[in-house]
Amino acid sequence: MASLKELKDRIGSVKSTQKITKAKQMVAAAKLRRAQAAAEAARPYAERLSGVMASLASKVSGDSAPLLLRGTGSDKRHLLVVVNTDKGLCGGLNANIVKAAKAKARELIADGKDVTFYLIGKKGRAPIKRDYADKIEKHFDTSDVRQPGFEEADAIAEDLLERFEKGEFDVAHLVYPIFQSALAQDPTVDQLIPVPSPEGEGTGGDAVVEYEPGEEEILEDLLPRYVKTQLFGALLEREASEQGASMTAMDNATRNAGDLINKLTIQYNRSRQAAITTELVEIIAGAEAL
């Protein structure tokens, strides 16, 4: 049984930890509002851009379509672009993203495809490396940036587009979390390259639209912009998901610390009472012996 001093020291240690988790919860809550607003503000732009691209893509076909739209003509080599956080203490967020990425990799490998990984963020590297050490193509580090934004998305997109043009892969999938609430961040897998043609939206009905310059020229500029927008949105969703998951995890940790403090305090009081009772019995027994 632990001594009174050991129990007292442990209570003090848990209280110190509780202060840290409470502080991190408040910081995450303060950052969450701004990150959530940024992620939600980017969604309508991405949806509208997708609609415009669908309208243009419906007017081009075959060899006249840009490479980013028509693809390489093969789907043998797949690249999984996995977006994880750079910091921990955010619950099961990164574990869920890695789980979705591994599930997609197993599915593709089972279909006879070649799979490689392009990792963004630090926290997904170790668990993916354990199972696919020889299939990691590149680590893109965002840990030295206070808040990753469009500049980082642009750099990632340029690197991916260059690799695609060199024929290093046929299809790229983007694995990232979508922020729903502080309690729910759903990992999702979307095809990034070649750009999928949305169906049934943005076609403009029977309206006759003339583009100047032509659709092919506009798509040549629009498709890389679409890839950058998707990556930028994924980074914003990651930031909001990280803060939401961190706030929830730190709140749970603070509550658990409080419960542990209560249990240790009860144990301490019982041990202290037992020690006092033992001393009293010894004193009374000594007095009777005299």
Buried (B, 14 or more C-beta within 10 A) or exposed (E): EEEBEEBBEBBEEBBEBBEBBBEBBBBBBEBBEEBBEBBEEBEEEBEEBBBBBBBBBBBBEEEEBBBBBBBBEEBEBBBBBBBBBBEEBBBEBBBBBBEBBBEBBEEBBEEEBEBBBBBBBBBBBEBBBEEBEEBBBBBBEBEEEEEBBBEBBBBBBEEBBEBBEEEBBBBBBBBBBBBEEBEEBEBEBBEBBBBBBBEEEBBEEEEEEEEEEBBBEBBBEBBBEBBBBBBBBBBBBBBBBBBBBBBBBBBEBBEBBBEBBEEBBEBBEEBEEEEEEEEEEEEEEEEEEE
